[in-house]
Amino acid sequence: MKKGAILTAGFLAFVVYISYSLMTSGKYECNVCIVYNDKEVCQKVTGMEKQETIMMGVSTACGGAANGRTENIECSNTPPVKVVCKNL
């Protein structure tokens, strides 16, 4: 095999590996439920760090429960009523 073909094959293998790693990068999947203004909203989110994934779930759920910036900030400070996480 020629040197160029070997380098090309190696580069393509590297690109495939990086692409696969990026697409399957979630380490945790969490179902996070919040109650705000007598409204319960649950969101399923994935992420690399458990605590950041839970915070992202609360923030996303608050988007469906709160109206306006002030309510969204108040909602984000409300602890979730249910958090179920699993490792991927």
Phi, psi and omega in degrees: 000146178281155182300320179297320180293322179293316178296319179296315179297318178296317179296317179296320178297320178297316179298318179297317180298313180296317179299316179296318180297320180291323182286334181246040188277346181291130180259329181236146171235122184236140171255115187243128179240137176234156172237122179216132183054044180058025180238124178261128179230132178242144178224142174256124183226157176234151179191177183275319181253136185299309183296320178294324179294319178296316179299320178294322177296318178297314181298317180293318179295322179297332177299331179267346183254334185255152176242117178091167186293316182297313179296323180295321177294315178300315181297318181297336178272357178277130179292146179294149178272341181209131176222119176234115181242148174223150176282141177261000000 
